[in-house]
Amino acid sequence: MIVQICVGSSCHLKGSEKIVGLFGKAIEEHKLENEITLAGSFCTGKCNRIGVTVSVDDDVHTGITPENFSDFFRENVLDVLKKERER
């Protein structure tokens, strides 16, 4: 799985550095270092008024904040990896 966090100027101002840190911590806590490639990206063109834009493989998600990060990670990373393992 490839997770790209926008670090363009708009997302940077909305806290992309914090989101990168949360991803790093969550990946380590769940021991997913060998399953997830974490990368930064410049503007994806999907800017939102609130939060950061994050791409998980080919799916682009907007509005990721520290407050909704846990739910986002569970639904879009953990649940997806679980489904892939069941195949």
A tleap script that builds the chain and sets N, CA, C and O, in Angstrom:
source leaprc.protein.ff14SB
mol = sequence {
  NMET ILE VAL GLN ILE CYS VAL GLY SER SER
  CYS HIE LEU LYS GLY SER GLU LYS ILE VAL
  GLY LEU PHE GLY LYS ALA ILE GLU GLU HIE
  LYS LEU GLU ASN GLU ILE THR LEU ALA GLY
  SER PHE CYS THR GLY LYS CYS ASN ARG ILE
  GLY VAL THR VAL SER VAL ASP ASP ASP VAL
  HIE THR GLY ILE THR PRO GLU ASN PHE SER
  ASP PHE PHE ARG GLU ASN VAL LEU ASP VAL
  LEU LYS LYS GLU ARG GLU CARG
}
set mol.1.N position { 0.849 -1.172 0.000 }
set mol.1.CA position { 0.000 0.000 0.000 }
set mol.1.C position { 0.894 1.234 0.000 }
set mol.1.O position { 1.881 1.299 0.732 }
set mol.2.N position { 0.539 2.204 -0.823 }
set mol.2.CA position { 1.271 3.464 -0.877 }
set mol.2.C position { 0.374 4.572 -0.337 }
set mol.2.O position { -0.724 4.799 -0.845 }
set mol.3.N position { 0.852 5.257 0.695 }
set mol.3.CA position { 0.132 6.372 1.296 }
set mol.3.C position { 0.933 7.635 1.009 }
set mol.3.O position { 2.092 7.748 1.409 }
set mol.4.N position { 0.306 8.586 0.312 }
set mol.4.CA position { 0.960 9.847 0.003 }
set mol.4.C position { 0.222 10.980 0.699 }
set mol.4.O position { -0.992 11.130 0.565 }
set mol.5.N position { 0.979 11.769 1.442 }
set mol.5.CA position { 0.413 12.896 2.170 }
set mol.5.C position { 0.828 14.165 1.453 }
set mol.5.O position { 2.015 14.384 1.214 }
set mol.6.N position { -0.128 14.997 1.109 }
set mol.6.CA position { 0.173 16.246 0.432 }
set mol.6.C position { 0.956 17.156 1.377 }
set mol.6.O position { 0.547 17.388 2.515 }
set mol.7.N position { 2.080 17.663 0.892 }
set mol.7.CA position { 2.875 18.617 1.670 }
set mol.7.C position { 3.000 19.932 0.901 }
set mol.7.O position { 3.898 20.735 1.155 }
set mol.8.N position { 2.082 20.133 -0.040 }
set mol.8.CA position { 2.027 21.399 -0.762 }
set mol.8.C position { 1.694 22.526 0.198 }
set mol.8.O position { 1.341 22.280 1.351 }
set mol.9.N position { 1.802 23.748 -0.267 }
set mol.9.CA position { 1.678 24.894 0.634 }
set mol.9.C position { 0.350 24.936 1.391 }
set mol.9.O position { 0.339 25.241 2.584 }
set mol.10.N position { -0.746 24.642 0.739 }
set mol.10.CA position { -2.046 24.694 1.414 }
set mol.10.C position { -2.151 23.632 2.505 }
set mol.10.O position { -2.549 23.932 3.631 }
set mol.11.N position { -1.799 22.398 2.175 }
set mol.11.CA position { -1.872 21.320 3.170 }
set mol.11.C position { -0.816 21.517 4.263 }
set mol.11.O position { -1.047 21.181 5.425 }
set mol.12.N position { 0.330 22.057 3.884 }
set mol.12.CA position { 1.356 22.342 4.899 }
set mol.12.C position { 0.799 23.284 5.955 }
set mol.12.O position { 0.992 23.075 7.153 }
set mol.13.N position { 0.111 24.317 5.504 }
set mol.13.CA position { -0.466 25.287 6.439 }
set mol.13.C position { -1.589 24.678 7.282 }
set mol.13.O position { -1.888 25.167 8.372 }
set mol.14.N position { -2.207 23.612 6.773 }
set mol.14.CA position { -3.305 22.967 7.496 }
set mol.14.C position { -2.845 21.775 8.320 }
set mol.14.O position { -3.671 21.036 8.856 }
set mol.15.N position { -1.519 21.579 8.428 }
set mol.15.CA position { -1.027 20.577 9.358 }
set mol.15.C position { -0.523 19.279 8.788 }
set mol.15.O position { -0.556 18.257 9.473 }
set mol.16.N position { -0.050 19.283 7.541 }
set mol.16.CA position { 0.421 18.019 6.962 }
set mol.16.C position { 1.568 17.409 7.772 }
set mol.16.O position { 1.692 16.186 7.834 }
set mol.17.N position { 2.401 18.238 8.388 }
set mol.17.CA position { 3.507 17.704 9.194 }
set mol.17.C position { 2.974 16.856 10.351 }
set mol.17.O position { 3.535 15.808 10.668 }
set mol.18.N position { 1.902 17.310 10.972 }
set mol.18.CA position { 1.276 16.564 12.070 }
set mol.18.C position { 0.694 15.245 11.548 }
set mol.18.O position { 0.820 14.211 12.204 }
set mol.19.N position { 0.065 15.277 10.381 }
set mol.19.CA position { -0.530 14.067 9.802 }
set mol.19.C position { 0.572 13.058 9.447 }
set mol.19.O position { 0.396 11.857 9.651 }
set mol.20.N position { 1.689 13.532 8.924 }
set mol.20.CA position { 2.818 12.647 8.634 }
set mol.20.C position { 3.259 11.947 9.918 }
set mol.20.O position { 3.499 10.740 9.924 }
set mol.21.N position { 3.363 12.713 11.006 }
set mol.21.CA position { 3.752 12.133 12.288 }
set mol.21.C position { 2.761 11.099 12.788 }
set mol.21.O position { 3.156 10.051 13.299 }
set mol.22.N position { 1.473 11.388 12.643 }
set mol.22.CA position { 0.441 10.441 13.073 }
set mol.22.C position { 0.507 9.153 12.255 }
set mol.22.O position { 0.356 8.060 12.801 }
set mol.23.N position { 0.732 9.280 10.946 }
set mol.23.CA position { 0.869 8.084 10.113 }
set mol.23.C position { 2.077 7.270 10.540 }
set mol.23.O position { 1.987 6.051 10.686 }
set mol.24.N position { 3.201 7.933 10.740 }
set mol.24.CA position { 4.407 7.220 11.147 }
set mol.24.C position { 4.204 6.451 12.432 }
set mol.24.O position { 4.615 5.296 12.548 }
set mol.25.N position { 3.572 7.091 13.397 }
set mol.25.CA position { 3.303 6.457 14.695 }
set mol.25.C position { 2.346 5.277 14.535 }
set mol.25.O position { 2.585 4.206 15.094 }
set mol.26.N position { 1.264 5.464 13.774 }
set mol.26.CA position { 0.270 4.395 13.590 }
set mol.26.C position { 0.860 3.207 12.841 }
set mol.26.O position { 0.583 2.058 13.185 }
set mol.27.N position { 1.665 3.471 11.829 }
set mol.27.CA position { 2.300 2.388 11.079 }
set mol.27.C position { 3.209 1.588 11.999 }
set mol.27.O position { 3.218 0.358 11.958 }
set mol.28.N position { 3.969 2.284 12.824 }
set mol.28.CA position { 4.862 1.604 13.762 }
set mol.28.C position { 4.073 0.814 14.808 }
set mol.28.O position { 4.415 -0.331 15.101 }
set mol.29.N position { 3.030 1.408 15.369 }
set mol.29.CA position { 2.222 0.729 16.392 }
set mol.29.C position { 1.594 -0.551 15.871 }
set mol.29.O position { 1.494 -1.539 16.598 }
set mol.30.N position { 1.175 -0.538 14.620 }
set mol.30.CA position { 0.512 -1.702 14.020 }
set mol.30.C position { 1.488 -2.616 13.288 }
set mol.30.O position { 1.084 -3.592 12.656 }
set mol.31.N position { 2.781 -2.289 13.378 }
set mol.31.CA position { 3.838 -3.093 12.752 }
set mol.31.C position { 3.588 -3.314 11.255 }
set mol.31.O position { 3.637 -4.437 10.751 }
set mol.32.N position { 3.319 -2.201 10.567 }
set mol.32.CA position { 3.000 -2.257 9.142 }
set mol.32.C position { 4.126 -1.710 8.269 }
set mol.32.O position { 3.906 -1.393 7.100 }
set mol.33.N position { 5.328 -1.600 8.829 }
set mol.33.CA position { 6.446 -1.016 8.098 }
set mol.33.C position { 6.728 -1.722 6.779 }
set mol.33.O position { 7.168 -1.085 5.822 }
set mol.34.N position { 6.481 -3.028 6.713 }
set mol.34.CA position { 6.746 -3.795 5.495 }
set mol.34.C position { 5.571 -3.815 4.526 }
set mol.34.O position { 5.681 -4.358 3.426 }
set mol.35.N position { 4.444 -3.224 4.928 }
set mol.35.CA position { 3.253 -3.252 4.071 }
set mol.35.C position { 2.866 -1.886 3.524 }
set mol.35.O position { 2.104 -1.795 2.561 }
set mol.36.N position { 3.390 -0.816 4.136 }
set mol.36.CA position { 2.990 0.535 3.746 }
set mol.36.C position { 4.222 1.353 3.391 }
set mol.36.O position { 5.204 1.385 4.133 }
set mol.37.N position { 4.149 2.009 2.246 }
set mol.37.CA position { 5.155 2.995 1.867 }
set mol.37.C position { 4.539 4.362 2.127 }
set mol.37.O position { 3.515 4.714 1.541 }
set mol.38.N position { 5.165 5.120 2.999 }
set mol.38.CA position { 4.692 6.451 3.356 }
set mol.38.C position { 5.513 7.471 2.587 }
set mol.38.O position { 6.743 7.455 2.640 }
set mol.39.N position { 4.831 8.362 1.868 }
set mol.39.CA position { 5.530 9.340 1.041 }
set mol.39.C position { 4.817 10.685 1.097 }
set mol.39.O position { 3.629 10.769 1.409 }
set mol.40.N position { 5.557 11.708 0.792 }
set mol.40.CA position { 4.976 13.037 0.639 }
set mol.40.C position { 4.700 13.274 -0.837 }
set mol.40.O position { 5.312 12.653 -1.707 }
set mol.41.N position { 3.782 14.169 -1.103 }
set mol.41.CA position { 3.516 14.549 -2.489 }
set mol.41.C position { 3.205 16.041 -2.511 }
set mol.41.O position { 2.777 16.619 -1.512 }
set mol.42.N position { 3.425 16.637 -3.651 }
set mol.42.CA position { 3.030 18.028 -3.781 }
set mol.42.C position { 1.574 18.070 -4.187 }
set mol.42.O position { 0.947 17.019 -4.323 }
set mol.43.N position { 1.036 19.208 -4.378 }
set mol.43.CA position { -0.402 19.401 -4.548 }
set mol.43.C position { -1.033 18.375 -5.486 }
set mol.43.O position { -0.569 18.152 -6.604 }
set mol.44.N position { -2.101 17.764 -4.994 }
set mol.44.CA position { -2.846 16.798 -5.794 }
set mol.44.C position { -4.005 17.461 -6.526 }
set mol.44.O position { -4.712 16.819 -7.304 }
set mol.45.N position { -4.194 18.762 -6.265 }
set mol.45.CA position { -5.277 19.495 -6.910 }
set mol.45.C position { -6.634 19.253 -6.281 }
set mol.45.O position { -7.660 19.589 -6.873 }
set mol.46.N position { -6.655 18.680 -5.099 }
set mol.46.CA position { -7.916 18.383 -4.411 }
set mol.46.C position { -8.001 19.149 -3.092 }
set mol.46.O position { -8.531 18.637 -2.106 }
set mol.47.N position { -7.486 20.360 -3.077 }
set mol.47.CA position { -7.445 21.153 -1.844 }
set mol.47.C position { -8.838 21.279 -1.229 }
set mol.47.O position { -9.848 21.356 -1.929 }
set mol.48.N position { -8.854 21.297 0.077 }
set mol.48.CA position { -10.089 21.395 0.830 }
set mol.48.C position { -9.910 22.515 1.852 }
set mol.48.O position { -8.783 22.827 2.235 }
set mol.49.N position { -10.979 23.102 2.284 }
set mol.49.CA position { -10.876 24.186 3.263 }
set mol.49.C position { -10.375 23.699 4.614 }
set mol.49.O position { -9.748 24.449 5.362 }
set mol.50.N position { -10.653 22.451 4.917 }
set mol.50.CA position { -10.266 21.889 6.215 }
set mol.50.C position { -9.410 20.658 5.968 }
set mol.50.O position { -9.739 19.824 5.125 }
set mol.51.N position { -8.324 20.548 6.694 }
set mol.51.CA position { -7.532 19.324 6.690 }
set mol.51.C position { -6.617 19.142 5.504 }
set mol.51.O position { -6.477 20.010 4.642 }
set mol.52.N position { -6.005 17.981 5.498 }
set mol.52.CA position { -4.942 17.620 4.567 }
set mol.52.C position { -5.463 16.579 3.574 }
set mol.52.O position { -6.348 15.787 3.898 }
set mol.53.N position { -4.911 16.592 2.375 }
set mol.53.CA position { -5.265 15.602 1.356 }
set mol.53.C position { -4.300 14.422 1.449 }
set mol.53.O position { -3.083 14.600 1.499 }
set mol.54.N position { -4.864 13.218 1.471 }
set mol.54.CA position { -4.072 11.996 1.584 }
set mol.54.C position { -4.547 11.020 0.502 }
set mol.54.O position { -5.746 10.791 0.339 }
set mol.55.N position { -3.586 10.450 -0.231 }
set mol.55.CA position { -3.899 9.417 -1.223 }
set mol.55.C position { -3.490 8.064 -0.655 }
set mol.55.O position { -2.375 7.891 -0.162 }
set mol.56.N position { -4.407 7.114 -0.734 }
set mol.56.CA position { -4.118 5.738 -0.338 }
set mol.56.C position { -4.257 4.915 -1.610 }
set mol.56.O position { -5.356 4.702 -2.122 }
set mol.57.N position { -3.111 4.460 -2.103 }
set mol.57.CA position { -3.038 3.859 -3.432 }
set mol.57.C position { -3.649 4.850 -4.419 }
set mol.57.O position { -3.108 5.945 -4.574 }
set mol.58.N position { -4.735 4.522 -5.086 }
set mol.58.CA position { -5.303 5.439 -6.080 }
set mol.58.C position { -6.492 6.244 -5.556 }
set mol.58.O position { -7.100 7.002 -6.312 }
set mol.59.N position { -6.828 6.094 -4.286 }
set mol.59.CA position { -7.972 6.807 -3.716 }
set mol.59.C position { -7.514 8.079 -3.015 }
set mol.59.O position { -6.653 8.033 -2.136 }
set mol.60.N position { -8.093 9.221 -3.406 }
set mol.60.CA position { -7.733 10.511 -2.830 }
set mol.60.C position { -8.780 10.896 -1.791 }
set mol.60.O position { -9.981 10.864 -2.056 }
set mol.61.N position { -8.301 11.260 -0.608 }
set mol.61.CA position { -9.176 11.647 0.494 }
set mol.61.C position { -8.802 13.054 0.942 }
set mol.61.O position { -7.621 13.382 1.063 }
set mol.62.N position { -9.797 13.870 1.184 }
set mol.62.CA position { -9.540 15.239 1.628 }
set mol.62.C position { -10.054 15.432 3.048 }
set mol.62.O position { -10.865 14.652 3.548 }
set mol.63.N position { -9.562 16.485 3.681 }
set mol.63.CA position { -10.079 16.864 4.996 }
set mol.63.C position { -9.564 16.027 6.144 }
set mol.63.O position { -10.255 15.902 7.155 }
set mol.64.N position { -8.374 15.446 6.033 }
set mol.64.CA position { -7.836 14.628 7.113 }
set mol.64.C position { -7.223 15.546 8.160 }
set mol.64.O position { -6.359 16.369 7.859 }
set mol.65.N position { -7.685 15.389 9.395 }
set mol.65.CA position { -7.237 16.215 10.513 }
set mol.65.C position { -6.790 15.307 11.655 }
set mol.65.O position { -7.100 14.115 11.653 }
set mol.66.N position { -6.074 15.847 12.619 }
set mol.66.CA position { -5.722 15.025 13.785 }
set mol.66.C position { -6.956 14.445 14.475 }
set mol.66.O position { -6.906 13.344 15.023 }
set mol.67.N position { -8.056 15.184 14.446 }
set mol.67.CA position { -9.286 14.738 15.110 }
set mol.67.C position { -9.935 13.544 14.415 }
set mol.67.O position { -10.509 12.685 15.084 }
set mol.68.N position { -9.858 13.474 13.100 }
set mol.68.CA position { -10.495 12.345 12.400 }
set mol.68.C position { -9.481 11.314 11.915 }
set mol.68.O position { -9.850 10.365 11.223 }
set mol.69.N position { -8.209 11.489 12.270 }
set mol.69.CA position { -7.159 10.599 11.780 }
set mol.69.C position { -7.400 9.138 12.169 }
set mol.69.O position { -7.282 8.255 11.320 }
set mol.70.N position { -7.731 8.871 13.418 }
set mol.70.CA position { -7.887 7.476 13.869 }
set mol.70.C position { -8.946 6.739 13.062 }
set mol.70.O position { -8.729 5.607 12.631 }
set mol.71.N position { -10.084 7.377 12.859 }
set mol.71.CA position { -11.144 6.754 12.058 }
set mol.71.C position { -10.684 6.560 10.613 }
set mol.71.O position { -10.922 5.511 10.015 }
set mol.72.N position { -10.025 7.574 10.059 }
set mol.72.CA position { -9.519 7.481 8.689 }
set mol.72.C position { -8.539 6.323 8.555 }
set mol.72.O position { -8.641 5.535 7.615 }
set mol.73.N position { -7.599 6.210 9.474 }
set mol.73.CA position { -6.589 5.156 9.404 }
set mol.73.C position { -7.235 3.785 9.501 }
set mol.73.O position { -6.879 2.872 8.755 }
set mol.74.N position { -8.175 3.638 10.406 }
set mol.74.CA position { -8.852 2.348 10.564 }
set mol.74.C position { -9.609 1.968 9.297 }
set mol.74.O position { -9.480 0.845 8.810 }
set mol.75.N position { -10.395 2.892 8.764 }
set mol.75.CA position { -11.263 2.597 7.631 }
set mol.75.C position { -10.504 2.453 6.306 }
set mol.75.O position { -10.831 1.592 5.490 }
set mol.76.N position { -9.501 3.293 6.100 }
set mol.76.CA position { -8.861 3.367 4.789 }
set mol.76.C position { -7.497 2.690 4.709 }
set mol.76.O position { -6.934 2.546 3.624 }
set mol.77.N position { -6.972 2.280 5.845 }
set mol.77.CA position { -5.705 1.563 5.847 }
set mol.77.C position { -5.891 0.181 6.464 }
set mol.77.O position { -5.730 -0.829 5.779 }
set mol.78.N position { -6.226 0.128 7.741 }
set mol.78.CA position { -6.330 -1.170 8.417 }
set mol.78.C position { -7.379 -2.075 7.795 }
set mol.78.O position { -7.111 -3.245 7.522 }
set mol.79.N position { -8.581 -1.535 7.566 }
set mol.79.CA position { -9.656 -2.359 6.991 }
set mol.79.C position { -9.311 -2.822 5.571 }
set mol.79.O position { -9.618 -3.955 5.199 }
set mol.80.N position { -8.678 -1.954 4.782 }
set mol.80.CA position { -8.303 -2.315 3.415 }
set mol.80.C position { -7.225 -3.404 3.434 }
set mol.80.O position { -7.308 -4.370 2.676 }
set mol.81.N position { -6.228 -3.252 4.288 }
set mol.81.CA position { -5.188 -4.283 4.390 }
set mol.81.C position { -5.775 -5.615 4.847 }
set mol.81.O position { -5.371 -6.671 4.362 }
set mol.82.N position { -6.713 -5.569 5.764 }
set mol.82.CA position { -7.349 -6.798 6.251 }
set mol.82.C position { -8.071 -7.503 5.110 }
set mol.82.O position { -7.957 -8.720 4.965 }
set mol.83.N position { -8.810 -6.752 4.302 }
set mol.83.CA position { -9.521 -7.334 3.153 }
set mol.83.C position { -8.554 -7.935 2.147 }
set mol.83.O position { -8.816 -8.999 1.585 }
set mol.84.N position { -7.436 -7.255 1.919 }
set mol.84.CA position { -6.434 -7.765 0.976 }
set mol.84.C position { -5.823 -9.069 1.483 }
set mol.84.O position { -5.554 -9.973 0.691 }
set mol.85.N position { -5.604 -9.175 2.776 }
set mol.85.CA position { -5.029 -10.396 3.345 }
set mol.85.C position { -5.993 -11.568 3.238 }
set mol.85.O position { -5.561 -12.716 3.128 }
set mol.86.N position { -7.295 -11.294 3.268 }
set mol.86.CA position { -8.305 -12.350 3.208 }
set mol.86.C position { -8.490 -12.932 1.818 }
set mol.86.O position { -9.125 -13.975 1.658 }
set mol.87.N position { -7.945 -12.271 0.821 }
set mol.87.CA position { -8.107 -12.749 -0.561 }
set mol.87.C position { -7.308 -13.966 -0.821 }
set mol.87.O position { -7.333 -14.495 -1.933 }
savepdb mol mol.pdb
quit
